[in-house]
Amino acid sequence: MPCERKPMRYGHSEGQTDVCFDDTGNFIVTCGSDGDVRIWESLDDDDPKSISVGEKAYSCALKNGKLVTAAANNTVQMHTFPEGEPDGILTRFTTNATHVAYNSSGSRVAAGSSDFMVKVVEVSDSSQQKTLRGHNAPVLSVTFDPKDEFLTQVISWPLLQKSNDVTNSKSLCRLAWQPRVAKLLAVPVETTVQLYQRDSWALVSTLSDDLGTQPINVVAWSPCGKFLATGSIGGLLTVWDVEGKLCVDRQKHEKGYTVCGLAWHPSGTQIAYTDTEGCLGLLDGLSSSSSSSTMAIKSTKVTGSSNLLREIFILESGSPAKNLVALDDEDDDDLVPATGRARNRSAFLDDENSLDPGSLKLGLDKLGNYEDDAGSALVLPAASAAPLHPVYEGPMPTPHQKAFQPGSTPAHLMHRFMMWNSVGIVRGYNDERDNAVDVEFHDTAIHHAMHLTNSLGHTLADLSHEAVLLACPSTDELASKLQCLHFSSWDTNKEWMVDLPKGEDVRAVCLGQGWAAAATSALMLRLFSIGGVQREIFSLPGPVVCMAGYGEQLLIVYHRGTGFDGDQALGVQLLQFGRKRQQVIQGEPLPISRRSHLSWLGFTAEGTPCFIDSEGVVRLLNRSLGNTWTPVCNTRDHCKGKSDHYWVVGVHENPQQLRCIPCKGSRYPPTLPRPAVAVLPFKLPLCQTTTEKGQMEEQYWRSVLLQNHFGFLSSSGYEIDEEAQSRAQKEQQELLMKMFALSCKLEREFRCVELAELMTQNVVTLAIRYASRSRRMALAQRLSELALEKANQLQGPEEEEEPLQYTRRNTGSSVFNKDCVDLSIGLNPFAKGSPASPDKPSPKPGEFHPAVSGGTGRSSAGGQPRATNVLDSMTSSSRKPTVLLGSSVSAGKLSKTPVLKPLAPRPKSKTQSTLLNMSASKAANKKPAEEREPAVDRLKPTEALPPASPADNVENTKPKTGFQLWLEENRKSILADNPDLEETDVIKEAMGRFRNLSAGDRLSWTERAKGDEGDLKKRKRAEESQGDENGQNHSDENSAKKKKPLDTSAKLSAFAFSKN
């Protein structure tokens, strides 16, 4: 079927276009992005009639003298033809109408829209409408069954791609029913056309061309129903003989532009087509009769039983032809849907409409034909015998999600975001005028904007404060390349590039602090220094999905297996670089929502791993709960419509906010105009959040979760914002006290005790007072016992919390209240055997609040405002191992000690101090200064402490605890077993070994410490008595001081006596 391709001519401006013929074939009608509809008498018409229908026109249909158009003003309009007079508006949508189609009689019009709806309107009476809802993506194509029994929409088909809009769709996926007989439905799927049977919806054939490498955009049947024309994204026009599954003609667009409109002439001799540049073309000289290239098919119809016997078709040359209706294995193996996912497994399985290849070889199955209305022979499948193999009816495997770059839009767009993160924006342009990459920084102080030529065709990008990382796929001539522009380098040569081995493509890239990483198709991860030095390389457990880097952390998500029933089986790895390299998360499953896929992966501005799935659920890593993932937000709760989505660009824990871009009717934003960033709050999905109790519980646990980054940054060697940490702690304790008061009102005393277990020791004291004033003496008694227990916990090895623990536990062991241990003595009137000391008054309620708030201690990092990433504005002190010791607790720094002083009043005299020590020894040993900070002698306090009074020096003479005595004797053995351990690691190892001792052994060490204390007191008394006896020889000065008051009184007495 050779044809002639006519020269194309300009019709509309650049953008989406459509074309159709009138019923007689005398006119060609086109519409385009300029909002005009043009009526051409022929391709050579120099003055076509023009009709303006709006800003843009996406689709047009013509029948019975009525011209219908889908316009960008959310309307479906009707005009008379060929006059072009307005004839009213058939229907309206909330967003753009994307496609319109007539039924065979012209009495109804179906219209699809980007608001997920399809409307069927009566042409004679537009008030008679039917709205079809339930689609889960914008509708790109609609078509009527010629028998008016079915209306097919592209989104309802499970194999096809979901797109956010007609302008951004990778393929228009124009469906087409076979005219007249309506036996087959043609569906473009990637580079093939799949034919489905009308009654059973079974896949009966697949049309594929080896020369077609680009996805097919539109399809159109010839009026006779024998031939099918297709137009692809790369400009390839193909005409198929459906019966023989043969390509009878193939034409190439003269400039290779995408074909987006296709229509047959009513006579079947011409095909009109349009492209995305607004041009109109014509293929002339087509013949509807079979040519020498088609197969002459001989068939026989045999009557008898209800099952039709089929003959095997023979070519005229005598060689047997391929089975025309059975599944072609070669085509099916290469079939890839538009989503890039493997086709539904059920299409490969035998069913009652498929033929067994073995039976074909034996000649048992015959092929027959059906006569259509025109009397032409058309091969169609018929019911066959029962399948020879059992059919699997269980859950189907889910196709793997393709690798993507977080913060980027799809790669098939001409103008797209290659990366949008907290540092800046990387845009990619790939059109006829320019192929470049633009880099823009949010903070111009980092670097000025850059314009880079994209001659290599880079599709992946990442951006940090140090460099820009780009990667391109391999071609037949060139290998996959990784290119880095290290703009923060002091060297003049700031760019480096590396070629990957042959057959290995880059799938994902990311940047960290001083390193770059690339995951490849060979299941390898390659690490590079920021200057281009190749570093470690290791294998991945599965195909990579995406990666993210932050500081010295690398987060990798990959396919750990095949999911079923729409679920993805993803695994996650979290690696920590630096001096001590470790794998924090070792291939654990990534918990995403049911029937969803991963849409974003990254870190918060404070360094906590975070990800978002396609259902809009944001999950944050909870380091304090065994590296579990906690949902903190659902963006779908903030969407006004079903077609609305939020495109995430950043997550912050302090303040608590999710930075994202609202997308109306789409999943990702356009590059122009520049989209505005919105802020969404966090909210944990707890139960009954509408009640006062649920709201306070959600606020408390959200504050605890989002405070974990303080401990992580401190353990990583960075100074933290102690003022913000104190505010968070104060907020938590206030919420606990409010929930305690609410539980008291509801007479839930057991719940009150549970809440008190989460409080610090000082807040428990306040809760005791509240319970006492509320006349709940039993509750107050239990709370007093809890306060004593918390005080005792501070005396053991628990006072040295693990240095690498990321979070502060809200129990009595918090260092936030370690300096306030003495409050358990004298403040608890219900404690047995612990009489209140008259020399130690109870703190007033006003004294509690400074302890909760942490006082007015200055914030670290020099009071600098928080930048985009916390690491960028922090002064790293990771070289000092003592900082890790100080970070073992979130607020246990010496700078906070002056704030906590009012909670522990100092004794004014030696007698009062002795009484205080005697009362304290009955309940708990008072903690010495060297026990609170064993290795603090090398740590420089950030604030100058007030000079200690002589009464404070008494603490320096107190004995050590049992743990410290045990540590002194076993330090050498620990160092012998682990000679490379630092001081903090030695303490951590010692705590573990001390805990493993039996209760009797620990008690013996505690008794030994008490014995040393008694010996110390006896030794002091002996020294004092000895000092009195030998005062003249050894302590003349001290004796003089002791005798000074007596001498003075004696002199005064003598003076008074002498006066009298």
FILUM-670556 format. One record per residue (C-alpha): x, y, z; residue in one letter. Coordinates in pm, whole numbers, plus 50000, padded with zeros to 5 digits. Each point is the difference from the previous one (the first is absolute). Layout:
// residues N
XYZA...
***
This chain:
// residues 1060
500005000050000M502495026649889P498935036050059C501315034949945E500885023450284R498995035549918K502095029450124P498785013250331M498765035150055R499635022850300Y496594999950166G500245009650367H502485010950263S502214975350185E498134976350229G497234974250003Q498014996649674T497234977849864D498504992649657V496844984549850C498104997749668F496405009649941D497474973349900D500495006149627T503775003050010G499975034349835N501455018350299F502834994950246I499445014950348V502925007250235T500345016150344C503045010750197G501565017350298S499295034149855D496304994850079G498905000049636D498144974149794V500875001249628R497944985249715I502104989849698W498544991649663E503214981949916S503614999350105L500745027249745D497385023750142D501845032650065D497115016950177D498284975650234P497055011950202K500855006450364S497774997450309I501205011850342S498824977450281V502205011150291G503545002050123E500834964249895K498164972549817A501004964450085Y497624978949789S497325002749733C497324977049855A497645005049705L496814981549901K496635009249850N500995036249952G500855005450367K503585008950101L500904992850363V503235012450163T501664994650338A501475033150112A502325011350278A497265021450156N498514968350153N497164998449744T498864977849716V498665023149727Q497924993549690M500085018649670H498104996049676T501914986249703F501235013149765P498675034250105E501824999550331G497255017550194E499904993750377P497294975150092D500284999950377G502044982750269I499314963250046L501564995850347T502545014050243R502744985550218F502025013250291T503244996749799T501004996649636N498024977349772A502504976549836T498184979549734H496604998149828V498464972549787A496684993849818Y498124967450003N499324982749670S496665017249945S501145034550115G497295002850265S502355000050300R503335015750085V502414986350260A502515023750157A502874992850241G501655024850231S502985004550230S497674999950302D499674961949974F496505001549852M498354989549674V496705014749885K497634986249736V497755027149855V497044998049764E500655022749702V496345008949956S499525008650369D503125008850192S498124998150329S499894962549958Q503404990950142Q501594970750176K503135004250208T502384970750044L502185002250311R502474976850169G503095005949789H503235004250190N501815022449751A499165025849733P498184985349699V502035003149680L497894980949748S496404988749954V498354980049722T496554985549932F499284964049914D498475000649648P497044980650140K499515026250275D500344974350274E503385010050144F501835032250067L503724994450043T502285024350183Q503744997450002V500405002550375I497704970750072S502394976949814W502434983750247P502974997649764L500255036649913L501965028250149Q498485025350239K500895035649907S499355032250182N498805019749696D499644997849624V502855024649950T502414979750213N498944965249899S502684977949852K497394985049766S496475011049918L498934963449982C497225006849749R497734969550000L498144988649687A497174975149944W499864980349679Q497245015749788P496854981749888R500484965950163V501515014150323A501844967750070K503365014250107L501235028550215L503455014049914A502065012250299V503465016049956P502374986650265V503555013549972E501384989449659T497224974749926T496274999449933V497974974450190Q496714987249859L497314989150244Y496874980249920Q496795018550061R498004973650186D502624983850223S502545028950021W502714974249935A503245009849831L499874983649658V502915015849816S502915024050029T501345021549717L503655009450031S502615014049765D503714994650050D500715034649858L497705016950249G502075010350300T497755028050130Q496624995750174P496915000949780I497895030950058N496824996049789V498244972649801V497205001549742A498064973049810W499305001449630S496295003049909P499994963849880C501434987250328G502854980649836K502845024150057F501305018750303L502135031349983A502305010250287T502005031250077G502895000050250S501855025350207I503024998249772G497925008549692G499674964649860L496754993549806L499114963349950T497094983049823V499194964450111W498094972149838D498174987350308V499164966149853E503594991649913G501655020250277K502235014649731L501285035349954C498835009449650V501365035550000D502385020750206R500695037349975Q502255022850204K499165035550104H502175023549801E501365016250320K499434972250249G497395018450207Y497404982250210T496804990649820V497055009750223C497064999749756G498954973249748L496894995849784A498994978649698W498195014149702H496494984849969P501104983749674S503014984150166G502475014149748T501545027650214Q501275005150355I500235034750151A502355005350295Y501245028650217T503055004050224D500985018450316T501445028849798E496555008349862G500594987449645C497564980649781L501024971149776G498354975149764L500704964749880L498394994649658D499604969949774G498924974250255L497964970449872S497404982050209S500394967849799S502554973850086S503285003949813S502664974849912S501595005150339S496944987650186T499034964250047M497274983349801A498224979350257I498054969249925K497464989750257S497244975050032T497005001350227K498924966250133V496574995550149T499144974750266G500365004350372S500095033350171S503804999950003N501475012449673L502814979749845L502895020649875R502334994649710E503605010549994I500475027849746F502364994149711I501835026849805L499615001249626E503594988049975S499084969350202G501875007650322S498034999850323P499385034050158A500285009050361K496984997250220N498125032349947L498045001150320V502014980950258A502425019050220L503295006749825D502724990950246D502645021349833E497865031150013D498874993750354D503504995250133D501035034449879D496825017150108L500525028550247V497005021550099P500105037650013A500674999950371T503134979849952G498464971750198R499614964749882A496634991549860R497434982950217N500964963950042R496544988449904S500695010449643A502694973149976F497944972050144L497844976249804D496305007150013D496944987549822E500665023149704N503584988749939S501314971849784L502474973750105D503135000949776P500374962550027G496524994149867S500745023449709L502964978749902K497804969450002L497445017549786G497264995050258L499015036650020D498635016549689K499525036449922L496765013749862G498695033449892N497035022250055Y498225020349737E499495036350086D497375023349858D502135007949696A500594963549921G503725001250067S501784971950179A501235008750348L501884975850222V498774999750359L500394975250284P497244977250109A499424979350308A502334970450022S500174969550215A500955001650365A503625010550061P502504972250031L501895017150286H498545012050331P499435037350027V501575018850290Y497335020750175E501995013250296G501435035050053P501975013249707M503595012450030P500455037350004T502315015349738P503115016250145H500005037550043Q502515016949773K502985018250148A499495037450047F501725030250146Q498245015850302P498935035649936G499844995849621S497204999049744T499674973249726P502884998049753A497835000249687H498995036550054L501825025849789M500125024750291H500394983050334R501425002350349F503084977850023M500335007850372M498265022150253W501404997750353N500885022450292S503115013349824V498585010549664G498294990449676I501404982249693V497895004049685R500444981149675G499005012649655Y499954977549698N498315014849695D500945011349652E501395033150118R502024989750302D501304969650183N501365013050327A499954997550378V499355030150225D501134999750364V498455024850242E500855003350371F497535010550267H502835018450174D502085019249751T502795002350257A500804963449926I500575005549629H498565019649713H497584984449753A501524978649725M499004991049644H501564967549877L499784985349652T498564964849998N501784985849700S500274965550163L496284997650073G500114998850380H496784987650157T501004996850370L501215027950228A500675008050364D501025032150171L501805007650327S501875028950158H503184986749842E499284987249651A497564991649721V499894963449896L498654989749658L499614966249830A498954988649654C498994965749864P502104980849754S499464999349625T501204977649722D503155020849964E500565015250346L500154985150348A497985012450294S501775029850155K500135016350341L500885036949999Q500675021550309C500445037650022L501755006750330H499325037350021F501135003050367S503534988049917S502905023950045W501624984649693D499595016449661T499054966949836N496624993550160K498494973949766E500614962749968W498344971949806M500154962150010V498794973549753D498274969050130L500874965549865P498274988649685K496484987750055G499665017750336E497665030050032D499505024450285V496594995750163R500245023850296A502455025950136V500385019750321C502435023450172L501185001650362G502565018950201Q503204993749808G498774970149799W497854990549702A498204967049933A498584983749687A497854968549986A500204981549670T498044974449802S502604973550092A498715000650361L503115018850107M500485031150208L503075020549922R501345025850242L502165029449897F501595028050191S498755034749919I503265005849813G499624969349778G501974973150183V498404965749971Q499274985850343R498034969850118E497844978749772I497514973950117F497084980049865S496365008150065L497544972850105P497605009849720G499235025549727P500235034950140V496895021850021V501525032350130C502705013950231M500495030050226A503015014450180G500435023450297Y503295008050168G501594966150069E496764980249952Q499014980549690L496444986649963L499304973849731I496644984849901V499984969649773Y497774971249892H500514971350242R497574977749809G496794999249801T496855012950163G496524986449943F496535014449969D501235035149921G502535002550285D503675008749954Q502624979550187A502635026450082L503014998250228G501985028250160V503635004050104Q501405028450211L503785003650003L502015022750227Q503345012549870F502685018450189G502634986750237R497894970650116K498154986549699R496974978850070Q496764988049849Q497235013650219V497114983449813I500884967149834Q497524992549725G496825003450204E496675001049809P498805035049919L496415003850129P497965017749734I496235001249964S498054972249835R499925000749620R502305030049986S503525008249889H502805022250127L499745036249886S502675018550205W503004990950213L502355022350192G501025014850334F498525027250211T501965032050041A501194985850331E501254967249852G497184975150069T499144975649717P496545005249855C497934987049707F496595005249840I497914975249801D497485005949723S497145000350254E501455031650154G501144984350330V503175015550144V502054976950223R502935009850222L502714977750147L499584995750376N503534993550128R498834996050360S497754970549914L502414976749824G500155019449670N496314996049924T497995022049764W497245022150141T497355017249783P500015037050081V497825015049726C497554991449722N499975025149718T496724986049866R498225014450305D500855034849875H498984994949636C496715015849897K499374977549700G500804964449907K502185011549714S502055023350221D503384989850138H502945014550189Y503514997849857W502444999350292V503215020249987V501154999650365G499264989050356V500895018850321H499804988250360E500725033450163N497665016749923P497664971149925Q498995004749638Q499794982349666L501005021949706R498224990149680C498475013649680I496224996549949P499184985049658C496495005749873K498874969849801G503494985249972S502744982350197R502855023749916Y500285037049913P501035016849675P503285018749976T498365032649892L498685020150166P502114992750305R497754981550246P499395013150350A501014979350302V497404992850267A500524987950357V498064971150154L499994991250372P500814966350152F497394978550168K500404964850136L497104976849907P498994992650359L496484990150099C497345025250105Q502035031049920T496815020450011T499834996350381T502095019950244E501814968950120K500844988649645G501255034349901Q502395002550293M501244964549945E500675007749634E501845032150087Q502134982750263Y501124970349791W500565022049696R502245022450209S501904969750132V500464985649651L501155032349839L502445006850284Q502114969549916N502225019749767H501545018850295F501544968150133G501104988649655F501735032849916L501635001250341S501274964349966S501335008649654S502205027250148G497945030949925Y498865026750240E496255002050030I497495027350064D499544994950372E497405027350024E497774982149751A500624967350181Q499015015750330S496805013749848R499134965549869A500634984350339Q497925026250172K497184994249755E500134962550065Q499915003450376Q497175025149986E497984976549780L500644971350240L498835021350292M496865010449812K499224963749918M500644991350365F497535026250114A497434988149746L500394964150118S499545011150359C496745017049909K498874968149826L501034979850309E502494979549800R502684996150267E501754970749834F500305020849687R501445027950212C502784977250120V500714989649640E500345036449902L502225006750301A502414973249880E500625021549694L500675031050208M503295012150136T500594998850372Q499155036550057N496714997349815V499144969250203V500475021550312T497585025149856L497584971849922A500214988450362I498965034550117R497155000749751Y498794966050117A500265010750367S497985031349942R497464979449807S499544977850311R501334969549818R502284986550268M500364964949852A501155015049673L502405023250179A501464970450190Q500664980849677R501495030549838L502325004750296S501244964449960E500525006949631L502005031350085A502264979850228L500464974049730E501005026749751K502465014250251A501564965950053N500334994849625Q502225030449982L502524985250243Q500904968649804G501844996249674P496925013049821E501265034950075E502554994149727E497654995749707E501344984249685E501955026649810P498574990149660L496414998850115Q498145023549772Y497115010650222T499305010250353R497744976150184R497165016750183N500554980150316T501655009150324G503394991349853S500085031749793S503065021150067V497735029749972F499304994750370N503214983750120K500995030650198D496694999250181C500284966050170V499875015150350D496435011449940L498814964650067S501065004950361I497885023750197G497585006949716L498244966850039N497935000550318P498674965149920F503364982549973A500484973950271K503015004550220G500945032849840S499035028850230P500105034049849A503055019750088S499185033550153P503155014649850D498914991749647K496735017749917P497674987649730S500285018349670P497265023549907K497934994249690P501775028449834G503294981850037E498844971349783F499545018749674H503635010449948P500974963550028A497524989649733V500865027949765S503714996150048G500455036350095G501355026849781T503234983149900G501365013249677R499514978849689S502964983449839S501385006949655A500525036250091G496335008649981G499984997149624Q496634996849829P499074965549878R501094994849640A498534976249746T501994970850138N501024999750362V503444985949918L500785030549789D499655024450291S501614978450268M503574998450121T501094964049992S501954988550303S500204963549903S503765000050060R499465003350373K498934966750145P498805016850318T497195016449807V498534965949935L500004994050373L498195032550057G497534990149732S499014968650186S497105020250126V498135025949807S500215027450260A502734989050237G502555026849911K501795020650260L498655031649851S496594991350137K501224994850358T499425035850120P496374997449893V499464968850210L501685014150313K496825014550160P498464965150006L502664987250239A500555026150278P503474999050142R500454994350375P501115031150182K502184983350260S501944968750061K497414987950251T497185003949751Q502044982149737S500654971250239T496324997050083L499185000749632L502474972449928N498684978750284M496425002849878S500994993949643A501964968550080S496844982750114K498415002449655A502765005949748A503625010249993N500525035249888K501695001349662K503525014750004P501115024049735A502584976549853E497304972849968E497705021649796R502685006749747E502814973850021P501935014249707A498995036150022V503435011050110D500925003549634R496765016849900L500005037649999K496745014250135P498325025149773T499045022450292E502035010550298A498614984450317L499645021450311P502734994550260P499194971750233A499355008150364S501924982250274P496944978950068A500114987449642D503514987150048N498604973050225V498924981249690E503594996049889N500804978850305T497114975749956K500764963849904P499394985149661K497094977749906T500204962449961G500105002849624F502955023850011Q501904977150233L499324970649770W501085020449698L503325009750161E500874963750066E498844986849661N501125028249771R503254982749914K498264967749902S497575018749778I502855018349827L501874967449962A497074984249822D499305031049789N503165021349972P498505022949731D497105012050212L499725036650087E498995013150340E496325001549910T500064964949859D501774987150312V497225014350218I497364985349774K501644965650010E500395002450377A496325008250046M499054969749797G502244977150200R498855014550332F496374994249906R500794963949915N501224993750356L497674982150232S497925019650246A502124987450288G503235011549839D498645034449933R498725002050359L503414990250132S501625028349806W497375024150132T500624988450358E503705003649943R499445035849889A497945006450314K502764984650208G502525023249846D497695028750086E499964989350367G503744996550000D500305034249850L497855015450274K502024982650271K503195011449836R498715035849995K499154999050369R503364985150078A501765026349801E498025027350173E500834986750345S503604995649902Q499985035149866G498775012850338D502754981350186E502805008849761N498725033949898G503155018250084Q502234978449780N497804992049697H496935022349986S500775032050175D498045020149752E496884978150014N500104998650378S500225037350013A496955002549786K498084975850221K501055017650318K499455034449865K496325002350099P500814986650349L502915023950049D497865029249887T497184991450241S502474995250284A501565033649934K496585016349988L499034983350326S503195011350164A499525035149869F496435001450128A501064985950336F502805024750031S497675028649906K497504990550258N
***
